Amino acid sequence: MRKFVMSLALLASAATAAAQSAAMKPFEINMDRVKVASFGGNFASSKTYLIPTVNLVVSARGSVWAKSGGAKAHGKYYVDGLSKPMLQELASKIQNDLVTRMRAAGYTVLTYEDVKGEPDVASHGRDKLDDRYGLPTTGGLGMPVTFVVATPTDAQAFDSPVQGPAWWLRGIAKAKDLIVIVPEIKFTVPQMFGETESGYARDSAGIATDPAMVFEGAAIYGMNAKGGTPSIQVQRHGKRLAAEVTGMIRKVSEDKTTFSSTWETTSGDFVMTLDPVAFSDGILRVGYAVNALIVSETAKGRH
């Protein structure tokens, strides 16, 4: 991974709408990092599908520690520009693209609009919205990271049981003889990591940042009419980046206490201001590639 700290002037406030560039390059899924599971059937046991939502998961703030001997460093970051309208529009574009691809392949596809009046859907709980972002939030990756979870609309931010976001729709799957598909795609931006060095009578620790967007992986959850739960897991694509640069990082504060050459504590706060076009391109190029994978694996199941 490239390791550098960018300390540049902040960009102007990010636009609220997702801006896709005409030069957006396609993303290639590494098939060595794809696992397809068929529990009680695959994605091809019906020609009718329900795609009720898409879960777009993006890091919003976090922190990391580095330690070497008596030297410690702590960094915290906040992502500026993760507007609710932009993220919901990106989730909507990914969902619409998947629906279009599935229909073009000859399948009947239902969406939230087709089932929102069903009792199971109308009465199902929605995730609580965070006051800061206006979107649900969650943690993960084994370190202090907060993610926002965007769906095309607030009404599609369904509360998920522990069995997965498609499980609660098993009644509709059975009644309508269809397969439910719920994609969940995760990204981190920026990257923050500790750097340490040890030598004779000297230890040092620091924090480095990188404005790259990493595709952390995707999970495609399924539910068929017989209660089967097929799935597609796409593992982390760390070196195959969603975007190399998605904005600018500025260190806004730093506190440093030095006791000796082997004992010091440093802490810093960073703000990542997004470039809305670069950010949107990174999200969409991966989202569209995941959609193509879903259609391809669905077709394979019919042979």
PASEBA-1860 file (N, C-alpha, C; in nm, 3 decimals):
! residues 303
1> MRKFVMSL> 0.086/-0.119/0.000/0.000/0.000/0.000/0.089/0.123/0.000 ~ 0.053/0.224/-0.080/0.124/0.350/-0.078/0.108/0.415/0.059 ~ 0.216/0.470/0.115/0.211/0.526/0.249/0.258/0.671/0.244 ~ 0.163/0.762/0.258/0.200/0.900/0.262/0.092/0.980/0.330 ~ 0.130/1.096/0.377/0.035/1.185/0.442/0.012/1.304/0.351 ~ -0.114/1.331/0.319/-0.146/1.448/0.240/-0.193/1.558/0.332 ~ -0.131/1.673/0.325/-0.171/1.787/0.407/-0.194/1.903/0.313 ~ -0.313/1.907/0.253/-0.346/2.003/0.149/-0.465/2.086/0.191
9> ALLASAAT> -0.488/2.193/0.119/-0.607/2.275/0.148/-0.732/2.195/0.120 ~ -0.838/2.221/0.197/-0.963/2.148/0.181/-1.028/2.183/0.049 ~ -1.096/2.084/-0.008/-1.177/2.109/-0.127/-1.299/2.190/-0.089 ~ -1.364/2.247/-0.188/-1.493/2.311/-0.163/-1.592/2.205/-0.119 ~ -1.698/2.247/-0.053/-1.797/2.152/-0.001/-1.844/2.059/-0.111 ~ -1.857/1.930/-0.078/-1.896/1.830/-0.178/-2.039/1.854/-0.221 ~ -2.064/1.830/-0.348/-2.200/1.843/-0.399/-2.289/1.738/-0.336 ~ -2.416/1.772/-0.323/-2.508/1.679/-0.256/-2.551/1.567/-0.348
17> AAAQSAAM> -2.536/1.585/-0.478/-2.578/1.481/-0.571/-2.457/1.400/-0.617 ~ -2.480/1.272/-0.644/-2.372/1.187/-0.693/-2.335/1.228/-0.834 ~ -2.208/1.262/-0.855/-2.164/1.308/-0.987/-2.073/1.203/-1.047 ~ -2.117/1.141/-1.155/-2.041/1.036/-1.221/-1.969/1.095/-1.341 ~ -1.842/1.062/-1.358/-1.767/1.116/-1.471/-1.785/1.029/-1.594 ~ -1.772/1.093/-1.709/-1.786/1.020/-1.836/-1.670/0.924/-1.857 ~ -1.558/0.950/-1.790/-1.438/0.868/-1.809/-1.423/0.759/-1.703 ~ -1.529/0.728/-1.630/-1.522/0.625/-1.527/-1.481/0.491/-1.586
25> KPFEINMD> -1.377/0.431/-1.531/-1.326/0.304/-1.582/-1.394/0.187/-1.513 ~ -1.415/0.077/-1.584/-1.477/-0.041/-1.521/-1.385/-0.103/-1.417 ~ -1.445/-0.171/-1.323/-1.370/-0.242/-1.218/-1.377/-0.391/-1.248 ~ -1.266/-0.460/-1.230/-1.261/-0.604/-1.255/-1.260/-0.680/-1.124 ~ -1.361/-0.763/-1.104/-1.366/-0.847/-0.985/-1.261/-0.957/-0.995 ~ -1.186/-0.977/-0.890/-1.090/-1.086/-0.882/-1.167/-1.213/-0.843 ~ -1.185/-1.303/-0.937/-1.268/-1.421/-0.913/-1.205/-1.517/-0.812 ~ -1.076/-1.503/-0.786/-1.013/-1.583/-0.681/-1.063/-1.542/-0.543
33> RVKVASFG> -1.127/-1.426/-0.535/-1.178/-1.376/-0.407/-1.331/-1.385/-0.400 ~ -1.388/-1.468/-0.485/-1.534/-1.486/-0.488/-1.569/-1.627/-0.443 ~ -1.664/-1.637/-0.350/-1.713/-1.766/-0.304/-1.865/-1.770/-0.321 ~ -1.912/-1.872/-0.391/-2.056/-1.888/-0.414/-2.104/-2.007/-0.332 ~ -2.207/-1.986/-0.254/-2.261/-2.092/-0.169/-2.407/-2.118/-0.204 ~ -2.444/-2.246/-0.207/-2.582/-2.285/-0.238/-2.638/-2.363/-0.121 ~ -2.706/-2.293/-0.032/-2.770/-2.357/0.083/-2.919/-2.371/0.052 ~ -2.961/-2.492/0.019/-3.101/-2.512/-0.015/-3.139/-2.463/-0.152
41> GNFASSKT> -3.042/-2.455/-0.242/-3.070/-2.410/-0.378/-2.982/-2.292/-0.416 ~ -2.972/-2.266/-0.546/-2.890/-2.155/-0.593/-2.980/-2.038/-0.635 ~ -2.920/-1.943/-0.706/-2.994/-1.825/-0.749/-3.075/-1.852/-0.877 ~ -3.082/-1.976/-0.920/-3.149/-2.007/-1.047/-3.272/-2.094/-1.031 ~ -3.327/-2.104/-0.911/-3.443/-2.191/-0.890/-3.575/-2.124/-0.927 ~ -3.571/-2.003/-0.977/-3.689/-1.932/-1.022/-3.648/-1.833/-1.130 ~ -3.744/-1.786/-1.209/-3.715/-1.681/-1.307/-3.773/-1.548/-1.261 ~ -3.821/-1.544/-1.137/-3.874/-1.421/-1.080/-3.790/-1.383/-0.959
49> YLIPTVNL> -3.755/-1.255/-0.949/-3.667/-1.208/-0.843/-3.726/-1.084/-0.776 ~ -3.693/-1.069/-0.650/-3.727/-0.949/-0.576/-3.597/-0.886/-0.526 ~ -3.574/-0.762/-0.568/-3.458/-0.686/-0.522/-3.513/-0.569/-0.441 ~ -3.532/-0.587/-0.310/-3.600/-0.485/-0.230/-3.515/-0.365/-0.196 ~ -3.383/-0.381/-0.194/-3.294/-0.272/-0.156/-3.151/-0.308/-0.190 ~ -3.063/-0.211/-0.175/-2.918/-0.230/-0.182/-2.859/-0.160/-0.061 ~ -2.769/-0.228/0.009/-2.703/-0.169/0.125/-2.562/-0.124/0.086 ~ -2.541/0.006/0.087/-2.411/0.065/0.055/-2.347/0.110/0.186
57> VVSARGSV> -2.233/0.049/0.221/-2.171/0.070/0.352/-2.037/0.141/0.332 ~ -2.023/0.260/0.392/-1.903/0.343/0.371/-1.853/0.396/0.505 ~ -1.721/0.389/0.526/-1.664/0.441/0.651/-1.682/0.591/0.660 ~ -1.715/0.639/0.781/-1.740/0.781/0.803/-1.642/0.844/0.900 ~ -1.597/0.767/0.997/-1.497/0.816/1.092/-1.433/0.696/1.160 ~ -1.313/0.717/1.215/-1.245/0.606/1.281/-1.115/0.650/1.343 ~ -1.042/0.554/1.397/-0.915/0.585/1.462/-0.825/0.462/1.460 ~ -0.696/0.486/1.483/-0.599/0.378/1.485/-0.487/0.414/1.582
65> WAKSGGAK> -0.429/0.311/1.646/-0.317/0.328/1.738/-0.192/0.263/1.680 ~ -0.078/0.318/1.711/0.050/0.256/1.678/0.137/0.261/1.803 ~ 0.215/0.153/1.828/0.299/0.148/1.949/0.429/0.077/1.919 ~ 0.536/0.136/1.967/0.668/0.075/1.957/0.743/0.108/2.085 ~ 0.760/0.007/2.171/0.824/0.032/2.299/0.744/0.133/2.379 ~ 0.809/0.244/2.418/0.740/0.347/2.492/0.677/0.454/2.406 ~ 0.688/0.440/2.275/0.632/0.540/2.183/0.491/0.498/2.141 ~ 0.399/0.591/2.148/0.261/0.564/2.108/0.212/0.676/2.018
73> AHGKYYVD> 0.127/0.640/1.923/0.065/0.740/1.836/-0.081/0.703/1.815 ~ -0.165/0.802/1.811/-0.308/0.781/1.793/-0.358/0.879/1.689 ~ -0.429/0.828/1.589/-0.486/0.914/1.486/-0.635/0.892/1.474 ~ -0.709/1.000/1.453/-0.853/0.993/1.430/-0.886/1.066/1.300 ~ -0.984/1.014/1.227/-1.024/1.081/1.103/-1.175/1.097/1.097 ~ -1.215/1.196/1.021/-1.356/1.222/0.994/-1.370/1.249/0.845 ~ -1.470/1.190/0.781/-1.491/1.208/0.638/-1.595/1.317/0.616 ~ -1.555/1.424/0.551/-1.644/1.536/0.522/-1.696/1.522/0.379
81> GLSKPMLQ> -1.827/1.530/0.363/-1.886/1.522/0.229/-1.972/1.400/0.206 ~ -1.992/1.317/0.309/-2.079/1.200/0.296/-2.225/1.243/0.313 ~ -2.275/1.315/0.216/-2.411/1.366/0.229/-2.512/1.255/0.204 ~ -2.623/1.263/0.274/-2.729/1.164/0.259/-2.783/1.158/0.116 ~ -2.815/1.273/0.053/-2.866/1.265/-0.085/-2.769/1.196/-0.181 ~ -2.639/1.226/-0.168/-2.541/1.164/-0.257/-2.536/1.013/-0.237 ~ -2.528/0.969/-0.112/-2.516/0.826/-0.085/-2.643/0.751/-0.125 ~ -2.759/0.808/-0.101/-2.883/0.742/-0.141/-2.895/0.735/-0.292
89> ELASKIQN> -2.848/0.839/-0.360/-2.851/0.834/-0.505/-2.758/0.726/-0.560 ~ -2.641/0.711/-0.498/-2.549/0.606/-0.541/-2.610/0.467/-0.519 ~ -2.672/0.447/-0.403/-2.738/0.319/-0.377/-2.850/0.293/-0.477 ~ -2.924/0.399/-0.512/-3.032/0.386/-0.609/-2.979/0.350/-0.747 ~ -2.868/0.413/-0.786/-2.809/0.382/-0.917/-2.763/0.237/-0.924 ~ -2.705/0.188/-0.817/-2.659/0.049/-0.815/-2.779/-0.046/-0.822 ~ -2.885/-0.016/-0.747/-3.003/-0.102/-0.752/-3.067/-0.099/-0.891 ~ -3.083/0.019/-0.948/-3.146/0.030/-1.080/-3.064/-0.043/-1.185
97> DLVTRMRA> -2.932/-0.035/-1.174/-2.846/-0.105/-1.270/-2.865/-0.256/-1.259 ~ -2.874/-0.308/-1.136/-2.894/-0.452/-1.118/-3.029/-0.496/-1.174 ~ -3.132/-0.420/-1.146/-3.266/-0.452/-1.199/-3.264/-0.453/-1.351 ~ -3.200/-0.354/-1.411/-3.192/-0.346/-1.557/-3.117/-0.465/-1.616 ~ -3.006/-0.503/-1.553/-2.928/-0.617/-1.603/-3.007/-0.748/-1.592 ~ -3.076/-0.767/-1.480/-3.153/-0.890/-1.460/-3.268/-0.898/-1.560 ~ -3.335/-0.788/-1.583/-3.445/-0.788/-1.681/-3.394/-0.810/-1.822 ~ -3.279/-0.753/-1.853/-3.220/-0.773/-1.986/-3.181/-0.918/-2.007
105> AGYTVLTY> -3.154/-0.990/-1.898/-3.120/-1.133/-1.907/-3.244/-1.221/-1.919 ~ -3.361/-1.160/-1.918/-3.485/-1.235/-1.939/-3.562/-1.270/-1.813 ~ -3.525/-1.213/-1.699/-3.591/-1.245/-1.573/-3.697/-1.140/-1.538 ~ -3.797/-1.183/-1.464/-3.895/-1.091/-1.407/-3.840/-1.040/-1.274 ~ -3.837/-0.909/-1.258/-3.777/-0.851/-1.138/-3.877/-0.757/-1.071 ~ -3.902/-0.782/-0.943/-3.983/-0.694/-0.861/-3.893/-0.609/-0.774 ~ -3.940/-0.491/-0.736/-3.865/-0.403/-0.648/-3.951/-0.367/-0.526 ~ -3.897/-0.281/-0.443/-3.971/-0.237/-0.324/-4.107/-0.180/-0.361
113> EDVKGEPD> -4.113/-0.105/-0.470/-4.239/-0.044/-0.510/-4.347/-0.148/-0.538 ~ -4.308/-0.267/-0.578/-4.405/-0.372/-0.610/-4.455/-0.444/-0.485 ~ -4.381/-0.437/-0.375/-4.420/-0.514/-0.256/-4.440/-0.429/-0.131 ~ -4.429/-0.298/-0.143/-4.435/-0.213/-0.023/-4.569/-0.221/0.048 ~ -4.673/-0.263/-0.024/-4.803/-0.277/0.040/-4.826/-0.412/0.106 ~ -4.734/-0.505/0.086/-4.747/-0.637/0.149/-4.735/-0.622/0.301 ~ -4.818/-0.691/0.377/-4.814/-0.677/0.524/-4.675/-0.702/0.583 ~ -4.605/-0.803/0.532/-4.472/-0.833/0.586/-4.375/-0.716/0.566
121> VASHGRDK> -4.390/-0.645/0.457/-4.300/-0.533/0.426/-4.344/-0.407/0.500 ~ -4.472/-0.377/0.493/-4.523/-0.255/0.556/-4.501/-0.253/0.707 ~ -4.506/-0.369/0.769/-4.494/-0.375/0.915/-4.352/-0.399/0.963 ~ -4.260/-0.427/0.870/-4.123/-0.459/0.912/-4.052/-0.334/0.961 ~ -3.967/-0.349/1.062/-3.894/-0.236/1.119/-3.787/-0.181/1.025 ~ -3.757/-0.055/1.045/-3.650/0.011/0.972/-3.538/0.045/1.069 ~ -3.415/0.055/1.016/-3.301/0.090/1.100/-3.312/0.233/1.151 ~ -3.263/0.255/1.272/-3.263/0.387/1.332/-3.163/0.477/1.259
129> LDDRYGLP> -3.204/0.601/1.234/-3.118/0.696/1.164/-3.030/0.771/1.265 ~ -2.902/0.781/1.233/-2.810/0.856/1.316/-2.835/1.006/1.299 ~ -2.836/1.080/1.409/-2.866/1.224/1.402/-2.764/1.301/1.320 ~ -2.638/1.257/1.321/-2.534/1.330/1.250/-2.544/1.311/1.100 ~ -2.570/1.191/1.056/-2.567/1.160/0.913/-2.705/1.149/0.850 ~ -2.808/1.127/0.930/-2.940/1.104/0.874/-2.954/0.968/0.811 ~ -2.858/0.880/0.841/-2.854/0.743/0.788/-2.822/0.648/0.902 ~ -2.855/0.520/0.888/-2.812/0.423/0.989/-2.660/0.413/0.992
137> TTGGLGMP> -2.606/0.377/1.107/-2.462/0.358/1.120/-2.434/0.221/1.182 ~ -2.312/0.172/1.160/-2.270/0.044/1.215/-2.119/0.046/1.231 ~ -2.063/-0.052/1.302/-1.919/-0.062/1.319/-1.867/-0.187/1.252 ~ -1.735/-0.211/1.263/-1.682/-0.333/1.203/-1.533/-0.329/1.178 ~ -1.486/-0.429/1.109/-1.347/-0.447/1.066/-1.250/-0.466/1.183 ~ -1.301/-0.491/1.303/-1.216/-0.520/1.416/-1.139/-0.401/1.470 ~ -1.175/-0.280/1.431/-1.111/-0.161/1.485/-1.218/-0.053/1.496 ~ -1.188/0.057/1.568/-1.290/0.160/1.589/-1.324/0.236/1.461
145> VTFVVATP> -1.412/0.184/1.381/-1.456/0.249/1.258/-1.608/0.257/1.261 ~ -1.661/0.373/1.226/-1.805/0.390/1.212/-1.839/0.398/1.064 ~ -1.936/0.318/1.022/-1.982/0.317/0.883/-2.122/0.375/0.875 ~ -2.151/0.443/0.767/-2.289/0.479/0.736/-2.342/0.374/0.639 ~ -2.471/0.345/0.650/-2.535/0.246/0.563/-2.643/0.318/0.483 ~ -2.620/0.328/0.352/-2.714/0.399/0.265/-2.795/0.299/0.183 ~ -2.923/0.325/0.173/-3.015/0.252/0.086/-3.079/0.355/-0.007 ~ -3.146/0.311/-0.113/-3.203/0.409/-0.207/-3.297/0.511/-0.142
153> TDAQAFDS> -3.374/0.468/-0.043/-3.463/0.559/0.031/-3.465/0.517/0.177 ~ -3.514/0.606/0.263/-3.527/0.571/0.405/-3.618/0.451/0.424 ~ -3.722/0.442/0.340/-3.818/0.333/0.353/-3.755/0.198/0.324 ~ -3.639/0.196/0.256/-3.572/0.071/0.221/-3.458/0.036/0.316 ~ -3.447/0.112/0.424/-3.344/0.083/0.525/-3.400/-0.020/0.624 ~ -3.419/-0.140/0.577/-3.485/-0.244/0.656/-3.397/-0.293/0.770 ~ -3.457/-0.313/0.883/-3.390/-0.376/0.997/-3.359/-0.522/0.961 ~ -3.235/-0.563/0.978/-3.195/-0.698/0.938/-3.184/-0.791/1.057
161> PVQGPAWW> -3.242/-0.910/1.049/-3.222/-1.009/1.155/-3.081/-1.066/1.147 ~ -3.041/-1.143/1.248/-2.907/-1.200/1.250/-2.885/-1.297/1.134 ~ -2.993/-1.351/1.078/-2.979/-1.447/0.968/-2.946/-1.378/0.836 ~ -2.951/-1.246/0.832/-2.919/-1.175/0.710/-3.035/-1.092/0.658 ~ -3.006/-0.994/0.570/-3.108/-0.899/0.525/-3.212/-0.954/0.429 ~ -3.199/-1.078/0.384/-3.301/-1.137/0.297/-3.393/-1.232/0.373 ~ -3.351/-1.274/0.491/-3.421/-1.379/0.565/-3.566/-1.343/0.596 ~ -3.589/-1.220/0.637/-3.723/-1.182/0.682/-3.825/-1.179/0.568
169> LRGIAKAK> -3.777/-1.190/0.444/-3.866/-1.190/0.327/-3.899/-1.331/0.279 ~ -3.871/-1.432/0.363/-3.895/-1.570/0.321/-4.043/-1.597/0.294 ~ -4.133/-1.529/0.366/-4.276/-1.550/0.343/-4.317/-1.505/0.205 ~ -4.269/-1.390/0.162/-4.299/-1.340/0.027/-4.235/-1.428/-0.078 ~ -4.113/-1.476/-0.051/-4.045/-1.563/-0.146/-4.128/-1.690/-0.170 ~ -4.182/-1.745/-0.064/-4.263/-1.867/-0.076/-4.397/-1.838/-0.143 ~ -4.464/-1.732/-0.102/-4.597/-1.701/-0.155/-4.592/-1.666/-0.303 ~ -4.487/-1.600/-0.347/-4.478/-1.555/-0.486/-4.383/-1.640/-0.570
177> DLIVIVPE> -4.326/-1.746/-0.509/-4.234/-1.836/-0.578/-4.123/-1.756/-0.648 ~ -4.050/-1.682/-0.569/-3.943/-1.599/-0.624/-3.817/-1.610/-0.538 ~ -3.713/-1.546/-0.584/-3.585/-1.541/-0.513/-3.557/-1.398/-0.474 ~ -3.528/-1.376/-0.347/-3.491/-1.245/-0.298/-3.340/-1.227/-0.312 ~ -3.297/-1.111/-0.358/-3.155/-1.078/-0.368/-3.132/-0.944/-0.298 ~ -3.042/-0.942/-0.201/-3.005/-0.817/-0.132/-2.853/-0.804/-0.135 ~ -2.799/-0.716/-0.217/-2.654/-0.693/-0.216/-2.614/-0.594/-0.107 ~ -2.498/-0.621/-0.047/-2.439/-0.530/0.051/-2.293/-0.510/0.012
185> IKFTVPQM> -2.253/-0.387/-0.012/-2.120/-0.356/-0.065/-2.052/-0.258/0.029 ~ -1.928/-0.288/0.067/-1.859/-0.211/0.171/-1.730/-0.147/0.119 ~ -1.706/-0.022/0.163/-1.587/0.054/0.125/-1.528/0.123/0.248 ~ -1.395/0.145/0.244/-1.332/0.232/0.342/-1.258/0.344/0.271 ~ -1.270/0.463/0.327/-1.200/0.582/0.278/-1.198/0.683/0.392 ~ -1.085/0.743/0.422/-0.951/0.715/0.370/-0.892/0.594/0.438 ~ -0.765/0.567/0.408/-0.692/0.461/0.478/-0.603/0.527/0.584 ~ -0.603/0.470/0.703/-0.519/0.520/0.811/-0.448/0.403/0.877
193> FGETESGY> -0.319/0.414/0.900/-0.244/0.303/0.955/-0.126/0.355/1.035 ~ -0.082/0.274/1.129/0.030/0.313/1.214/0.164/0.277/1.151 ~ 0.264/0.356/1.180/0.401/0.329/1.137/0.492/0.335/1.260 ~ 0.577/0.233/1.275/0.665/0.227/1.391/0.809/0.201/1.349 ~ 0.900/0.241/1.437/1.043/0.218/1.412/1.113/0.201/1.546 ~ 1.202/0.106/1.552/1.279/0.082/1.674/1.428/0.080/1.642 ~ 1.506/0.135/1.731/1.650/0.133/1.715/1.718/0.142/1.850 ~ 1.850/0.155/1.850/1.923/0.162/1.976/1.880/0.286/2.055
201> ARDSAGIA> 1.824/0.262/2.172/1.781/0.369/2.263/1.680/0.463/2.198 ~ 1.604/0.412/2.102/1.506/0.500/2.036/1.388/0.419/1.982 ~ 1.269/0.463/2.012/1.147/0.408/1.955/1.063/0.522/1.901 ~ 0.995/0.497/1.790/0.908/0.601/1.736/0.781/0.536/1.682 ~ 0.674/0.612/1.684/0.545/0.566/1.632/0.474/0.685/1.569 ~ 0.410/0.661/1.458/0.340/0.768/1.389/0.218/0.716/1.316 ~ 0.142/0.807/1.259/0.020/0.775/1.186/0.034/0.823/1.042 ~ 0.004/0.736/0.948/0.006/0.772/0.807/-0.135/0.759/0.750
209> TDPAMVFE> -0.163/0.837/0.649/-0.294/0.833/0.584/-0.279/0.825/0.433 ~ -0.383/0.778/0.369/-0.385/0.761/0.224/-0.528/0.788/0.177 ~ -0.548/0.875/0.078/-0.683/0.910/0.033/-0.748/0.807/-0.059 ~ -0.692/0.686/-0.065/-0.748/0.583/-0.151/-0.878/0.527/-0.095 ~ -0.964/0.475/-0.184/-1.084/0.403/-0.145/-1.061/0.255/-0.168 ~ -1.078/0.176/-0.063/-1.061/0.031/-0.071/-1.198/-0.037/-0.076 ~ -1.213/-0.128/-0.169/-1.332/-0.214/-0.176/-1.312/-0.325/-0.074 ~ -1.383/-0.316/0.038/-1.365/-0.411/0.146/-1.434/-0.544/0.120
217> GAAIYGMN> -1.526/-0.548/0.025/-1.594/-0.672/-0.008/-1.743/-0.653/-0.023 ~ -1.809/-0.760/-0.063/-1.954/-0.756/-0.083/-2.013/-0.889/-0.040 ~ -2.136/-0.882/0.006/-2.213/-1.003/0.038/-2.346/-0.991/-0.033 ~ -2.378/-1.090/-0.114/-2.506/-1.094/-0.183/-2.590/-1.202/-0.116 ~ -2.693/-1.158/-0.046/-2.778/-1.248/0.031/-2.898/-1.291/-0.052 ~ -2.932/-1.420/-0.044/-3.047/-1.471/-0.117/-3.144/-1.546/-0.029 ~ -3.266/-1.557/-0.076/-3.371/-1.635/-0.009/-3.464/-1.686/-0.118 ~ -3.478/-1.820/-0.126/-3.567/-1.875/-0.229/-3.697/-1.926/-0.169
225> AKGGTPSI> -3.785/-1.975/-0.255/-3.920/-2.013/-0.212/-3.921/-2.131/-0.117 ~ -3.814/-2.211/-0.116/-3.808/-2.329/-0.030/-3.733/-2.302/0.101 ~ -3.699/-2.178/0.123/-3.627/-2.144/0.246/-3.477/-2.156/0.233 ~ -3.427/-2.181/0.113/-3.284/-2.188/0.091/-3.221/-2.050/0.091 ~ -3.093/-2.044/0.127/-3.025/-1.915/0.137/-2.895/-1.913/0.056 ~ -2.905/-1.909/-0.076/-2.783/-1.898/-0.157/-2.715/-1.764/-0.130 ~ -2.585/-1.760/-0.153/-2.513/-1.636/-0.128/-2.389/-1.627/-0.215 ~ -2.342/-1.506/-0.233/-2.215/-1.479/-0.301/-2.135/-1.390/-0.209
233> QVQRHGKR> -2.013/-1.432/-0.177/-1.924/-1.353/-0.094/-1.806/-1.306/-0.178 ~ -1.784/-1.176/-0.178/-1.668/-1.119/-0.247/-1.574/-1.065/-0.141 ~ -1.456/-1.121/-0.133/-1.361/-1.081/-0.029/-1.293/-0.949/-0.062 ~ -1.221/-0.898/0.034/-1.156/-0.768/0.023/-1.065/-0.759/-0.099 ~ -1.077/-0.650/-0.172/-0.990/-0.622/-0.286/-0.895/-0.509/-0.248 ~ -0.803/-0.537/-0.158/-0.720/-0.431/-0.103/-0.630/-0.362/-0.203 ~ -0.553/-0.438/-0.280/-0.459/-0.377/-0.374/-0.525/-0.337/-0.505 ~ -0.642/-0.393/-0.533/-0.720/-0.351/-0.650/-0.819/-0.246/-0.602
241> LAAEVTGM> -0.775/-0.121/-0.605/-0.848/-0.014/-0.541/-0.975/0.025/-0.616 ~ -1.075/0.068/-0.539/-1.193/0.126/-0.601/-1.158/0.262/-0.661 ~ -1.072/0.337/-0.592/-1.023/0.465/-0.641/-0.891/0.496/-0.571 ~ -0.795/0.549/-0.645/-0.665/0.580/-0.586/-0.669/0.705/-0.500 ~ -0.745/0.803/-0.543/-0.758/0.928/-0.467/-0.905/0.968/-0.470 ~ -0.964/0.991/-0.353/-1.104/1.031/-0.348/-1.124/1.164/-0.277 ~ -1.017/1.238/-0.260/-1.028/1.367/-0.195/-0.895/1.409/-0.134 ~ -0.902/1.500/-0.038/-0.782/1.553/0.026/-0.790/1.535/0.177
249> IRKVSEDK> -0.676/1.511/0.238/-0.668/1.490/0.382/-0.590/1.605/0.445 ~ -0.644/1.659/0.554/-0.576/1.766/0.625/-0.565/1.731/0.772 ~ -0.448/1.748/0.828/-0.433/1.731/0.973/-0.479/1.860/1.040 ~ -0.579/1.849/1.123/-0.637/1.970/1.183/-0.588/1.996/1.325 ~ -0.528/1.895/1.388/-0.472/1.918/1.521/-0.372/1.809/1.553 ~ -0.278/1.841/1.643/-0.179/1.743/1.688/-0.133/1.779/1.829 ~ -0.127/1.678/1.912/-0.072/1.693/2.047/0.044/1.595/2.062 ~ 0.155/1.644/2.114/0.273/1.558/2.128/0.338/1.582/2.263
257> TTFSSTWE> 0.360/1.473/2.334/0.429/1.479/2.463/0.551/1.389/2.457 ~ 0.670/1.446/2.477/0.795/1.369/2.469/0.861/1.365/2.607 ~ 0.884/1.245/2.655/0.953/1.225/2.783/1.101/1.194/2.763 ~ 1.132/1.119/2.658/1.269/1.082/2.626/1.270/1.032/2.483 ~ 1.386/0.986/2.436/1.396/0.934/2.299/1.320/0.804/2.281 ~ 1.281/0.741/2.390/1.208/0.614/2.381/1.069/0.622/2.441 ~ 1.028/0.745/2.478/0.897/0.754/2.543/0.827/0.882/2.499 ~ 0.732/0.869/2.411/0.656/0.984/2.366/0.516/0.940/2.324
265> TTSGDFVM> 0.422/1.031/2.330/0.285/1.006/2.288/0.242/1.116/2.193 ~ 0.189/1.074/2.078/0.142/1.169/1.977/-0.001/1.136/1.938 ~ -0.082/1.237/1.925/-0.219/1.217/1.877/-0.252/1.324/1.775 ~ -0.326/1.284/1.671/-0.361/1.379/1.566/-0.501/1.356/1.513 ~ -0.564/1.464/1.471/-0.696/1.458/1.411/-0.685/1.497/1.264 ~ -0.754/1.419/1.178/-0.748/1.441/1.035/-0.890/1.456/0.979 ~ -0.904/1.538/0.877/-1.030/1.551/0.805/-1.007/1.513/0.660 ~ -1.088/1.421/0.609/-1.084/1.382/0.468/-1.202/1.450/0.399
273> TLDPVAFS> -1.174/1.542/0.307/-1.279/1.609/0.231/-1.290/1.544/0.094 ~ -1.407/1.490/0.067/-1.427/1.410/-0.053/-1.432/1.494/-0.181 ~ -1.378/1.438/-0.287/-1.405/1.483/-0.423/-1.527/1.404/-0.468 ~ -1.645/1.466/-0.485/-1.767/1.389/-0.510/-1.763/1.307/-0.638 ~ -1.693/1.355/-0.741/-1.686/1.279/-0.867/-1.599/1.156/-0.851 ~ -1.479/1.172/-0.794/-1.389/1.059/-0.774/-1.452/0.957/-0.680 ~ -1.517/1.007/-0.574/-1.583/0.918/-0.479/-1.696/0.840/-0.546 ~ -1.782/0.910/-0.622/-1.894/0.844/-0.689/-1.846/0.742/-0.791
281> DGILRVGY> -1.742/0.777/-0.866/-1.687/0.683/-0.964/-1.639/0.555/-0.895 ~ -1.569/0.571/-0.783/-1.519/0.454/-0.712/-1.630/0.363/-0.665 ~ -1.737/0.422/-0.611/-1.851/0.343/-0.565/-1.920/0.274/-0.682 ~ -1.949/0.349/-0.788/-2.030/0.294/-0.897/-1.955/0.190/-0.978 ~ -1.827/0.211/-1.002/-1.754/0.114/-1.086/-1.748/-0.022/-1.017 ~ -1.736/-0.020/-0.884/-1.739/-0.147/-0.810/-1.881/-0.202/-0.804 ~ -1.978/-0.115/-0.775/-2.117/-0.160/-0.767/-2.165/-0.225/-0.897 ~ -2.131/-0.165/-1.009/-2.171/-0.221/-1.138/-2.101/-0.354/-1.165
289> AVNALIVS> -1.976/-0.367/-1.121/-1.904/-0.493/-1.138/-1.966/-0.603/-1.053 ~ -2.008/-0.569/-0.931/-2.076/-0.666/-0.846/-2.208/-0.709/-0.910 ~ -2.280/-0.614/-0.968/-2.405/-0.648/-1.037/-2.383/-0.745/-1.152 ~ -2.278/-0.720/-1.230/-2.247/-0.810/-1.341/-2.214/-0.950/-1.289 ~ -2.145/-0.957/-1.176/-2.114/-1.085/-1.114/-2.241/-1.159/-1.074 ~ -2.338/-1.089/-1.016/-2.464/-1.150/-0.974/-2.536/-1.211/-1.094 ~ -2.545/-1.136/-1.203/-2.614/-1.186/-1.322/-2.540/-1.306/-1.380 ~ -2.406/-1.298/-1.381/-2.327/-1.410/-1.435/-2.345/-1.536/-1.353
297> ETAKGRH> -2.340/-1.525/-1.220/-2.355/-1.642/-1.135/-2.496/-1.698/-1.141 ~ -2.594/-1.612/-1.161/-2.732/-1.658/-1.178/-2.746/-1.741/-1.305 ~ -2.684/-1.693/-1.412/-2.688/-1.766/-1.539/-2.616/-1.899/-1.528 ~ -2.503/-1.904/-1.458/-2.428/-2.029/-1.441/-2.513/-2.135/-1.372 ~ -2.595/-2.094/-1.278/-2.676/-2.188/-1.204/-2.780/-2.258/-1.287 ~ -2.803/-2.208/-1.406/-2.906/-2.268/-1.493/-2.846/-2.371/-1.588 ~ -2.718/-2.391/-1.581/-2.652/-2.488/-1.671/-2.612/-2.614/-1.596
END
